[in-house]
Amino acid sequence: MYNNHCSYFQSLGGGSSLAGVTVSRVVDLDKRVYKGVPCDKDVLKYHVRLRTFDANLKAYASGGSLISEQWILTAAHNVPTGRTVTAILGFHPGPAQGNPVTIKDEPIRYSDGSGPHDIALLKLPDADHGFPIAPRTDCSKAPKITDTVQIAGIGATGLDATGKKGVTVSRVVDLDKRVYKGVPCDKDVLKYHVSLRTFDANLNEFASGGSLISEQWILTAAHNVPRGETVTAILGFHPGPAQGNPVTIKDEPIRYSDPDGSGPHDIALLKLPDADHGFPIAPRTDCSKAPKM
């Protein structure tokens, strides 16, 4: 069963405005939020369910919020260029499918002098739909580290592989986009890092990264290499500014899934066509020293 669920978690980031370095638009966290409960039927009716379809008619699910009678706020990565977008108003509390509306205008993606941001606006063709608008956020009350905050979103209630009942909210959780007070890495370190470039059927380019874990294998996140996209690995791109050594990945990425049937994980392996490249291998991680909250 899928529905809106409300859960609490500890905030990991604030909203300070400091100079920093952008590391990622999404951060992969634990895949489940436990002890969530169904949201009340009379709340969160400004939530919108989004469905996008690529050129091969493959469907993708995400969400957004009504911020005015005719505008939906969502993340830009939810609505890539070239996809058809359908907004489903009033899907909560379910189980009805709500009111599907095709978005006819191209999404407006926010960008400033520092580059694009992961924000998009979708215009509804008709403002007379009768659904409520999301309340304004008081930005002066941004959560601090260690604060407990409430989140809500679409999830599947059920048991995971360990028998815990939880609500799956997302494979990626959008956190603060910057790591502050970072410094350039030394030129002689991290040469096992790999820059990845993928291209979809419309030749849209997406950037991500991975690490060399053996002479011929790159470890990355599975969402970095969607099925059907061409993948190029750039070895030796650090310290730059040279572009490094681009290599086309010819074999299909290997995506990890639990043999117990609990589902896929956000892990993928890319096989290099040649192991004789001269770049170092990432050191093994000591999993007994995993970071704590």
C-alpha positions as CSV (number, residue, x, y, z in Angstrom):
1,M,0.0,0.0,0.0
2,Y,1.3,3.5,-0.9
3,N,0.2,6.6,0.9
4,N,1.5,9.7,2.6
5,H,3.4,9.0,5.8
6,C,4.7,11.3,8.6
7,S,8.0,10.4,10.3
8,Y,10.7,12.1,12.4
9,F,14.4,12.1,12.0
10,Q,17.5,13.9,13.2
11,S,18.5,16.9,11.1
12,L,21.9,16.6,9.5
13,G,22.3,20.0,8.0
14,G,21.4,23.6,8.5
15,G,21.0,26.6,6.1
16,S,24.1,28.7,6.6
17,S,25.3,30.8,3.8
18,L,29.0,30.2,3.6
19,A,31.5,29.7,0.8
20,G,31.7,26.0,0.0
21,V,32.1,23.3,-2.5
22,T,29.2,21.5,-4.1
23,V,29.6,17.7,-3.7
24,S,26.3,16.3,-4.8
25,R,22.7,17.0,-5.5
26,V,21.5,13.9,-3.6
27,V,23.0,12.0,-0.7
28,D,22.2,8.3,-0.3
29,L,21.0,7.5,3.2
30,D,19.5,4.5,4.8
31,K,16.6,3.4,2.6
32,R,13.9,3.2,5.2
33,V,12.4,5.5,7.8
34,Y,11.0,3.3,10.6
35,K,8.0,3.9,12.9
36,G,6.3,6.2,10.4
37,V,2.5,6.5,10.7
38,P,-0.1,7.3,8.1
39,C,-0.7,11.0,7.9
40,D,-4.1,12.3,8.9
41,K,-6.6,12.4,6.0
42,D,-7.2,16.1,6.3
43,V,-3.5,17.2,6.1
44,L,-0.9,17.6,3.4
45,K,-3.4,17.8,0.6
46,Y,-1.1,20.2,-1.2
47,H,1.2,17.3,-1.9
48,V,1.4,16.3,-5.6
49,R,2.4,13.0,-7.0
50,L,4.5,13.3,-10.2
51,R,4.8,10.8,-13.0
52,T,7.4,11.3,-15.8
53,F,7.9,9.2,-18.9
54,D,11.0,9.0,-21.0
55,A,11.3,8.4,-24.7
56,N,11.0,4.6,-24.2
57,L,7.8,5.2,-22.1
58,K,9.5,4.1,-18.9
59,A,7.7,5.7,-15.9
60,Y,9.4,7.4,-13.0
61,A,7.7,8.5,-9.7
62,S,8.4,11.5,-7.6
63,G,6.6,14.4,-5.9
64,G,6.1,18.1,-5.3
65,S,4.0,20.7,-3.5
66,L,1.4,23.2,-4.6
67,I,2.9,26.6,-3.7
68,S,0.2,28.6,-5.5
69,E,-3.0,27.8,-7.4
70,Q,-1.1,27.2,-10.6
71,W,2.5,26.3,-9.6
72,I,4.1,23.1,-8.3
73,L,7.5,23.2,-6.7
74,T,9.7,20.1,-7.2
75,A,13.3,19.1,-7.6
76,A,14.8,19.6,-11.0
77,H,16.2,16.1,-11.2
78,N,12.5,14.8,-11.0
79,V,11.7,16.4,-14.4
80,P,14.6,15.9,-16.8
81,T,14.5,17.6,-20.2
82,G,12.6,15.6,-22.8
83,R,10.2,13.8,-20.4
84,T,6.4,13.9,-20.4
85,V,5.2,15.1,-16.9
86,T,1.9,14.2,-15.3
87,A,0.9,15.8,-11.9
88,I,-1.6,13.9,-9.8
89,L,-3.5,16.3,-7.5
90,G,-5.4,15.0,-4.5
91,F,-3.8,11.6,-4.3
92,H,-3.7,11.8,-0.5
93,P,-5.3,10.2,1.5
94,G,-6.0,7.6,-1.2
95,P,-6.5,4.9,-2.2
96,A,-8.0,6.8,-5.2
97,Q,-5.6,7.9,-7.8
98,G,-6.5,11.6,-7.6
99,N,-6.8,14.0,-10.5
100,P,-4.1,13.5,-13.1
101,V,-3.1,16.6,-15.1
102,T,-0.6,16.8,-18.0
103,I,2.0,19.5,-17.6
104,K,2.0,21.2,-21.0
105,D,4.6,24.0,-20.4
106,E,8.3,23.3,-20.1
107,P,9.4,23.2,-16.4
108,I,11.2,26.3,-15.2
109,R,14.5,25.4,-13.8
110,Y,16.3,27.8,-11.4
111,S,19.8,28.9,-12.2
112,D,22.0,31.8,-11.0
113,G,25.6,33.0,-11.7
114,S,27.0,30.0,-9.8
115,G,25.2,27.5,-12.1
116,P,21.9,25.4,-12.1
117,H,20.2,24.5,-8.8
118,D,18.0,21.4,-8.1
119,I,14.8,23.4,-8.2
120,A,12.0,23.4,-10.8
121,L,8.5,24.9,-11.2
122,L,5.7,23.2,-13.0
123,K,2.8,25.2,-14.3
124,L,-0.7,23.7,-14.1
125,P,-2.9,24.4,-17.2
126,D,-5.8,25.4,-14.9
127,A,-5.8,27.1,-11.5
128,D,-9.4,26.1,-10.7
129,H,-8.7,22.7,-9.1
130,G,-9.9,23.2,-5.5
131,F,-6.8,21.9,-3.7
132,P,-5.1,23.8,-0.9
133,I,-1.7,25.6,-1.1
134,A,1.3,24.6,0.9
135,P,1.9,26.9,3.9
136,R,4.9,29.3,3.7
137,T,8.1,28.2,5.4
138,D,9.7,30.5,8.0
139,C,13.3,30.4,6.8
140,S,14.4,32.1,10.0
141,K,13.6,28.8,11.8
142,A,15.8,26.5,9.8
143,P,16.6,23.2,11.7
144,K,19.9,23.0,13.5
145,I,22.1,19.9,13.8
146,T,20.6,17.5,16.4
147,D,17.1,19.0,16.0
148,T,14.2,16.5,15.5
149,V,12.1,17.4,12.4
150,Q,9.1,15.9,10.7
151,I,9.1,14.6,7.2
152,A,6.3,13.3,5.1
153,G,6.1,11.6,1.7
154,I,4.8,8.7,-0.3
155,G,5.9,5.3,1.0
156,A,5.1,1.6,1.0
157,T,4.0,0.2,4.4
158,G,5.3,-3.3,4.9
159,L,8.1,-5.4,6.4
160,D,11.8,-5.3,5.3
161,A,14.2,-8.2,5.2
162,T,14.7,-8.1,9.0
163,G,11.0,-8.1,9.8
164,K,10.8,-4.5,10.8
165,K,7.7,-2.5,9.7
166,G,8.7,0.7,8.0
167,V,7.9,3.1,5.3
168,T,10.2,3.4,2.3
169,V,10.3,7.1,1.4
170,S,13.0,7.3,-1.2
171,R,16.3,5.8,-2.5
172,V,17.8,9.2,-2.2
173,V,17.3,12.0,0.3
174,D,18.0,15.6,-0.7
175,L,20.2,17.2,1.9
176,D,22.0,20.5,2.0
177,K,23.9,20.8,-1.3
178,R,27.2,22.0,0.0
179,V,30.0,21.0,2.3
180,Y,31.4,24.1,3.8
181,K,35.0,25.1,4.6
182,G,36.4,22.5,2.3
183,V,39.9,22.9,0.8
184,P,41.4,21.6,-2.5
185,C,42.7,18.1,-2.1
186,D,46.4,17.6,-2.4
187,K,47.5,16.8,-5.9
188,D,49.0,13.4,-5.0
189,V,45.9,12.0,-3.3
190,L,42.6,10.5,-4.3
191,K,43.8,9.5,-7.8
192,Y,41.5,6.5,-7.6
193,H,38.5,8.8,-7.9
194,V,36.8,8.6,-11.3
195,S,34.6,11.2,-13.0
196,L,31.6,9.7,-14.7
197,R,29.5,11.1,-17.6
198,T,26.3,9.5,-18.7
199,F,24.2,10.5,-21.8
200,D,20.5,9.6,-22.2
201,A,18.6,9.0,-25.4
202,N,18.2,12.8,-25.9
203,L,22.0,13.3,-25.4
204,N,21.4,15.1,-22.1
205,E,24.6,14.8,-20.1
206,F,24.7,13.9,-16.4
207,A,27.8,14.1,-14.1
208,S,28.6,11.8,-11.2
209,G,31.6,9.9,-9.8
210,G,33.0,6.6,-8.5
211,S,36.1,4.9,-7.2
212,L,38.5,2.4,-8.6
213,I,38.3,-0.6,-6.3
214,S,40.4,-2.9,-8.5
215,E,42.4,-2.5,-11.7
216,Q,39.3,-3.1,-13.8
217,W,36.3,-2.3,-11.6
218,I,34.7,1.1,-10.6
219,L,32.3,1.3,-7.7
220,T,29.5,3.8,-8.0
221,A,25.8,4.4,-7.0
222,A,23.3,2.6,-9.2
223,H,21.3,5.8,-9.7
224,N,24.3,7.3,-11.4
225,V,24.1,4.8,-14.3
226,P,20.4,4.4,-15.3
227,R,19.7,1.6,-17.8
228,G,19.9,2.6,-21.4
229,E,22.4,5.5,-20.9
230,T,25.9,5.6,-22.4
231,V,28.6,5.8,-19.7
232,T,32.1,7.3,-19.9
233,A,34.6,7.0,-17.1
234,I,37.3,9.7,-16.8
235,L,40.4,8.3,-15.1
236,G,43.0,10.6,-13.6
237,F,40.8,13.8,-13.7
238,H,42.3,14.8,-10.3
239,P,44.1,17.2,-9.8
240,G,43.0,18.8,-13.1
241,P,42.5,21.1,-14.9
242,A,43.2,18.4,-17.6
243,Q,40.3,16.2,-18.5
244,G,42.0,13.0,-17.7
245,N,41.7,9.8,-19.7
246,P,38.1,9.1,-20.9
247,V,37.1,5.5,-21.3
248,T,33.8,4.2,-22.7
249,I,32.2,1.5,-20.5
250,K,31.1,-1.2,-23.0
251,D,29.6,-3.8,-20.6
252,E,26.3,-3.3,-18.9
253,P,26.7,-2.1,-15.2
254,I,26.3,-4.8,-12.6
255,R,23.6,-3.7,-10.1
256,Y,23.5,-5.3,-6.7
257,S,20.4,-6.9,-5.3
258,D,19.9,-9.0,-2.2
259,P,19.6,-12.7,-2.8
260,D,17.0,-12.8,-0.1
261,G,14.6,-10.8,-2.3
262,S,14.6,-7.7,-0.2
263,G,15.2,-5.7,-3.4
264,P,17.8,-3.8,-5.3
265,H,20.4,-1.6,-3.6
266,D,21.9,1.7,-4.8
267,I,25.2,0.0,-5.8
268,A,26.7,-0.6,-9.2
269,L,30.0,-1.9,-10.6
270,L,31.4,-0.7,-14.0
271,K,33.9,-2.9,-15.8
272,L,36.8,-1.1,-17.6
273,P,37.7,-2.6,-21.0
274,D,41.4,-2.5,-20.0
275,A,43.1,-3.0,-16.6
276,D,46.4,-1.5,-17.8
277,H,45.8,2.2,-17.0
278,G,48.3,2.9,-14.3
279,F,46.0,4.6,-11.8
280,P,45.9,3.6,-8.1
281,I,43.2,1.5,-6.4
282,A,41.1,2.9,-3.5
283,P,42.2,1.7,-0.1
284,R,40.0,-0.8,1.7
285,T,37.5,0.7,4.2
286,D,37.5,-0.6,7.8
287,C,33.8,-1.1,8.3
288,S,34.3,-1.6,12.0
289,K,35.0,2.2,12.2
290,A,31.9,3.4,10.5
291,P,31.0,7.0,11.5
292,K,28.3,7.5,14.2
293,M,25.6,10.2,14.4
